[in-house]
């Protein structure tokens, strides 16, 4: 991740909101031999006082599970909509085209949870993502026999987040005319482009006065 001040979101509540809206992370780590591993994992995000934690589960006895047992240090990558930005939309088009996107990276250490915590994690996750504890897909609606088989195949993890970095790359480095033209072009694009355009419009008053 590169660090340019005009592409940084300094309001942590904005960063946390983005994380909660995009909880299907890429969880990366390395094993004892420094071989990289990665897994896509939906996570529950919790903040208590100044401590941020991520909870989820992965399959047992995979390369990633074994790597995390050997090295608990991880990087969780949160990504959202992204879009190509053509230099032809700038007031001076003789520059490189680029990509607009938002990403958050959370560094931390993994703790493996016991069976009771695994069950709680599954219950909390299904309730959260189902939107209700009373749907047919709820944890408590599952047969105990099925749950017993499930918990033998997976392991719950909790990530104690130690550092959060972000890039909110939304054409903040462009002049006002270019910014507005980029926004208008993205509005006419596919869904991701339109979402980025909406985010740019929301932030416009912070960049340009009057």
KEKOL-27554 format. One record per residue (C-alpha): residue number from 1; residue in one letter; x, y, z negated. Coordinates in Angstrom, 3 decimals. Last residue first. Layout:
BEGIN
+-----+---+----------+----------+----------+
|   k | r |       c1 |       c2 |       c3 |
+-----+---+----------+----------+----------+
| NUM | A |        X |        Y |        Z |
...
+-----+---+----------+----------+----------+
END
This chain:
BEGIN
+-----+---+----------+----------+----------+
|   k | r |       c1 |       c2 |       c3 |
+-----+---+----------+----------+----------+
| 210 | X |  -17.883 |   27.482 |    3.262 |
| 209 | X |  -15.102 |   25.389 |    1.885 |
| 208 | X |  -13.622 |   22.391 |    3.671 |
| 207 | X |  -12.175 |   19.332 |    1.963 |
| 206 | X |  -14.419 |   18.787 |   -1.045 |
| 205 | X |  -17.465 |   19.824 |    1.000 |
| 204 | X |  -16.738 |   17.019 |    3.489 |
| 203 | X |  -16.781 |   14.206 |    0.931 |
| 202 | X |  -20.304 |   12.945 |    1.521 |
| 201 | X |  -19.854 |   13.466 |    5.252 |
| 200 | X |  -16.789 |   11.233 |    5.242 |
| 199 | X |  -18.658 |    8.522 |    3.320 |
| 198 | X |  -21.511 |    8.647 |    5.821 |
| 197 | X |  -19.047 |    8.440 |    8.721 |
| 196 | X |  -17.422 |    5.379 |    7.120 |
| 195 | X |  -20.828 |    3.726 |    6.912 |
| 194 | X |  -21.540 |    4.589 |   10.546 |
| 193 | X |  -18.245 |    3.086 |   11.667 |
| 192 | X |  -18.991 |   -0.132 |    9.763 |
| 191 | X |  -22.448 |   -0.364 |   11.339 |
| 190 | X |  -21.340 |    0.139 |   14.931 |
| 189 | X |  -20.655 |    3.532 |   16.527 |
| 188 | X |  -22.758 |    6.645 |   17.143 |
| 187 | X |  -22.156 |    7.997 |   13.654 |
| 186 | X |  -18.448 |    7.329 |   14.205 |
| 185 | X |  -18.315 |    9.878 |   17.035 |
| 184 | X |  -20.032 |   12.508 |   14.895 |
| 183 | X |  -17.653 |   11.963 |   11.990 |
| 182 | X |  -14.598 |   12.107 |   14.248 |
| 181 | X |  -15.883 |   15.374 |   15.741 |
| 180 | X |  -16.447 |   16.854 |   12.284 |
| 179 | X |  -12.966 |   15.927 |   11.097 |
| 178 | X |  -11.393 |   17.203 |   14.313 |
| 177 | X |  -13.101 |   20.570 |   13.924 |
| 176 | X |  -12.144 |   20.810 |   10.254 |
| 175 | X |   -8.483 |   19.963 |   10.721 |
| 174 | X |   -7.364 |   16.429 |    9.951 |
| 173 | X |   -5.483 |   15.104 |    6.900 |
| 172 | X |   -8.670 |   14.042 |    5.092 |
| 171 | X |   -9.426 |   11.659 |    7.969 |
| 170 | X |  -11.137 |    9.140 |    5.653 |
| 169 | X |   -8.359 |    6.967 |    4.257 |
| 168 | X |   -9.487 |    6.161 |    0.711 |
| 167 | X |   -6.401 |    4.208 |   -0.398 |
| 166 | X |   -6.333 |    2.781 |   -3.893 |
| 165 | X |   -4.205 |    1.549 |   -6.755 |
| 164 | X |   -5.255 |   -0.118 |  -10.016 |
| 163 | X |   -2.821 |   -1.397 |  -12.645 |
| 162 | X |   -2.924 |   -3.794 |  -15.608 |
| 161 | X |   -6.100 |   -5.741 |  -14.862 |
| 160 | X |   -6.670 |   -8.740 |  -17.148 |
| 159 | X |   -7.895 |  -11.326 |  -14.691 |
| 158 | X |  -10.249 |  -13.975 |  -16.032 |
| 157 | X |  -10.407 |  -17.395 |  -14.425 |
| 156 | X |  -12.944 |  -20.187 |  -14.325 |
| 155 | X |  -11.963 |  -23.623 |  -13.060 |
| 154 | X |  -13.780 |  -25.754 |  -10.515 |
| 153 | X |  -14.314 |  -29.408 |   -9.610 |
| 152 | X |  -15.131 |  -30.879 |  -13.025 |
| 151 | X |  -17.483 |  -27.968 |  -13.666 |
| 150 | X |  -19.571 |  -28.923 |  -10.650 |
| 149 | X |  -20.115 |  -32.578 |  -11.557 |
| 148 | X |  -21.391 |  -31.623 |  -15.010 |
| 147 | X |  -23.528 |  -28.867 |  -13.491 |
| 146 | X |  -25.228 |  -31.363 |  -11.178 |
| 145 | X |  -26.083 |  -33.689 |  -14.075 |
| 144 | X |  -27.336 |  -30.691 |  -16.059 |
| 143 | X |  -29.896 |  -29.959 |  -13.353 |
| 142 | X |  -29.756 |  -26.345 |  -12.134 |
| 141 | X |  -32.508 |  -23.894 |  -13.127 |
| 140 | X |  -30.320 |  -22.392 |  -15.870 |
| 139 | X |  -27.791 |  -21.294 |  -13.273 |
| 138 | X |  -30.379 |  -19.323 |  -11.309 |
| 137 | X |  -31.051 |  -20.246 |   -7.671 |
| 136 | X |  -34.754 |  -20.902 |   -8.247 |
| 135 | X |  -35.020 |  -17.287 |   -9.481 |
| 134 | X |  -35.641 |  -16.237 |  -13.097 |
| 133 | X |  -32.243 |  -14.883 |  -14.163 |
| 132 | X |  -32.599 |  -11.998 |  -11.670 |
| 131 | X |  -30.490 |  -10.118 |   -9.130 |
| 130 | X |  -29.271 |  -13.317 |   -7.510 |
| 129 | X |  -25.738 |  -11.889 |   -7.541 |
| 128 | X |  -25.799 |  -10.890 |  -11.199 |
| 127 | X |  -27.778 |  -13.843 |  -12.546 |
| 126 | X |  -25.669 |  -16.291 |  -10.531 |
| 125 | X |  -22.462 |  -14.686 |  -11.779 |
| 124 | X |  -23.516 |  -14.477 |  -15.425 |
| 123 | X |  -24.548 |  -18.145 |  -15.528 |
| 122 | X |  -21.412 |  -19.292 |  -13.722 |
| 121 | X |  -19.221 |  -17.201 |  -16.037 |
| 120 | X |  -21.050 |  -18.478 |  -19.108 |
| 119 | X |  -20.513 |  -22.068 |  -17.993 |
| 118 | X |  -16.836 |  -21.384 |  -17.389 |
| 117 | X |  -16.566 |  -19.706 |  -20.806 |
| 116 | X |  -17.960 |  -22.856 |  -22.451 |
| 115 | X |  -15.636 |  -25.016 |  -20.355 |
| 114 | X |  -12.472 |  -23.094 |  -21.264 |
| 113 | X |  -11.112 |  -20.116 |  -19.344 |
| 112 | X |   -7.814 |  -19.791 |  -17.488 |
| 111 | X |   -6.114 |  -16.425 |  -17.993 |
| 110 | X |   -4.744 |  -14.562 |  -15.004 |
| 109 | X |   -2.503 |  -11.501 |  -15.046 |
| 108 | X |   -3.057 |   -8.176 |  -13.335 |
| 107 | X |   -2.737 |   -5.984 |  -10.290 |
| 106 | X |   -5.832 |   -4.380 |   -8.761 |
| 105 | X |   -5.750 |   -3.164 |   -5.173 |
| 104 | X |   -8.505 |   -0.939 |   -3.806 |
| 103 | X |   -9.239 |   -0.405 |   -0.136 |
| 102 | X |  -11.139 |    2.156 |    1.901 |
| 101 | X |  -10.898 |    2.466 |    5.657 |
| 100 | X |  -10.195 |    4.731 |    8.614 |
|  99 | X |   -7.931 |    3.411 |   11.380 |
|  98 | X |   -5.566 |    5.351 |   13.633 |
|  97 | X |   -4.927 |    6.847 |   17.054 |
|  96 | X |   -1.500 |    8.365 |   17.570 |
|  95 | X |   -1.159 |   11.934 |   18.698 |
|  94 | X |   -1.656 |   13.892 |   21.917 |
|  93 | X |   -5.384 |   14.348 |   21.269 |
|  92 | X |   -5.025 |   17.830 |   19.753 |
|  91 | X |   -8.555 |   18.832 |   18.729 |
|  90 | X |   -8.842 |   15.197 |   17.686 |
|  89 | X |  -11.499 |   12.802 |   19.077 |
|  88 | X |   -9.183 |   11.481 |   21.791 |
|  87 | X |   -6.955 |   10.283 |   18.953 |
|  86 | X |   -9.419 |    7.435 |   18.529 |
|  85 | X |  -10.449 |    6.310 |   15.048 |
|  84 | X |  -10.966 |    2.564 |   14.578 |
|  83 | X |  -13.218 |    1.521 |   11.721 |
|  82 | X |  -13.380 |    0.059 |    8.255 |
|  81 | X |  -16.133 |   -1.089 |    5.901 |
|  80 | X |  -15.020 |   -2.492 |    2.533 |
|  79 | X |  -11.994 |   -4.129 |    0.978 |
|  78 | X |  -11.061 |   -5.098 |   -2.565 |
|  77 | X |   -7.668 |   -6.771 |   -2.979 |
|  76 | X |   -6.828 |   -8.597 |   -6.209 |
|  75 | X |   -3.095 |   -8.994 |   -6.877 |
|  74 | X |   -1.933 |  -11.728 |   -9.217 |
|  73 | X |    0.646 |  -12.542 |  -11.891 |
|  72 | X |   -0.117 |  -15.802 |  -13.708 |
|  71 | X |    2.806 |  -17.751 |  -12.178 |
|  70 | X |    3.019 |  -21.538 |  -12.522 |
|  69 | X |   -0.616 |  -22.150 |  -13.452 |
|  68 | X |   -1.586 |  -19.550 |  -10.872 |
|  67 | X |    0.328 |  -21.493 |   -8.235 |
|  66 | X |   -1.407 |  -24.755 |   -9.140 |
|  65 | X |   -4.836 |  -23.177 |   -8.803 |
|  64 | X |   -3.798 |  -21.567 |   -5.520 |
|  63 | X |   -2.443 |  -24.783 |   -4.014 |
|  62 | X |   -5.705 |  -26.447 |   -4.935 |
|  61 | X |   -6.049 |  -28.662 |   -8.006 |
|  60 | X |   -9.290 |  -27.103 |   -9.212 |
|  59 | X |  -11.422 |  -24.906 |   -6.982 |
|  58 | X |  -11.693 |  -21.261 |   -7.972 |
|  57 | X |  -13.825 |  -19.284 |  -10.414 |
|  56 | X |  -14.625 |  -15.675 |  -11.225 |
|  55 | X |  -14.001 |  -12.956 |  -13.757 |
|  54 | X |  -12.356 |   -9.549 |  -13.329 |
|  53 | X |  -11.327 |   -7.426 |  -16.293 |
|  52 | X |  -10.809 |   -3.697 |  -16.881 |
|  51 | X |   -9.632 |   -2.487 |  -20.274 |
|  50 | X |   -9.912 |    1.183 |  -21.278 |
|  49 | X |  -13.064 |    0.814 |  -23.389 |
|  48 | X |  -14.725 |   -2.264 |  -21.960 |
|  47 | X |  -14.869 |   -2.441 |  -18.182 |
|  46 | X |  -16.304 |   -5.462 |  -16.441 |
|  45 | X |  -16.170 |   -6.654 |  -12.858 |
|  44 | X |  -17.686 |  -10.018 |  -11.938 |
|  43 | X |  -15.815 |  -11.634 |   -9.090 |
|  42 | X |  -16.460 |  -13.254 |   -5.726 |
|  41 | X |  -13.282 |  -15.062 |   -4.620 |
|  40 | X |  -11.430 |  -15.292 |   -1.306 |
|  39 | X |   -8.199 |  -17.200 |   -1.916 |
|  38 | X |   -4.543 |  -16.391 |   -1.300 |
|  37 | X |   -1.192 |  -18.088 |   -1.825 |
|  36 | X |    2.364 |  -16.838 |   -1.330 |
|  35 | X |    5.347 |  -19.173 |   -1.814 |
|  34 | X |    7.673 |  -17.683 |   -4.418 |
|  33 | X |    8.982 |  -21.131 |   -5.467 |
|  32 | X |    7.154 |  -20.873 |   -8.804 |
|  31 | X |    3.941 |  -20.020 |   -6.988 |
|  30 | X |    2.852 |  -16.666 |   -5.606 |
|  29 | X |   -0.371 |  -14.703 |   -5.922 |
|  28 | X |   -3.264 |  -13.284 |   -3.953 |
|  27 | X |   -6.973 |  -12.901 |   -4.650 |
|  26 | X |   -8.891 |  -11.504 |   -1.677 |
|  25 | X |  -11.996 |  -10.026 |   -3.216 |
|  24 | X |  -15.729 |  -10.462 |   -2.737 |
|  23 | X |  -16.788 |   -7.804 |   -5.266 |
|  22 | X |  -17.348 |   -4.959 |   -2.754 |
|  21 | X |  -19.974 |   -2.662 |   -4.313 |
|  20 | X |  -18.476 |   -3.179 |   -7.773 |
|  19 | X |  -15.023 |   -2.263 |   -6.469 |
|  18 | X |  -16.347 |    0.856 |   -4.746 |
|  17 | X |  -18.066 |    1.992 |   -7.945 |
|  16 | X |  -14.833 |    1.430 |   -9.879 |
|  15 | X |  -12.929 |    3.653 |   -7.458 |
|  14 | X |  -15.555 |    6.389 |   -7.633 |
|  13 | X |  -15.533 |    6.143 |  -11.449 |
|  12 | X |  -11.739 |    6.402 |  -11.326 |
|  11 | X |  -11.898 |    9.864 |   -9.787 |
|  10 | X |   -8.450 |   10.406 |   -8.286 |
|   9 | X |   -9.247 |    8.917 |   -4.878 |
|   8 | X |   -6.008 |    8.920 |   -2.898 |
|   7 | X |   -5.674 |    9.582 |    0.846 |
|   6 | X |   -4.518 |   13.198 |    0.372 |
|   5 | X |   -1.827 |   12.056 |   -2.066 |
|   4 | X |   -0.097 |    9.656 |    0.346 |
|   3 | X |    0.966 |    6.413 |   -1.299 |
|   2 | X |    1.362 |    3.399 |    0.936 |
|   1 | X |    0.000 |    0.000 |    0.000 |
+-----+---+----------+----------+----------+
END
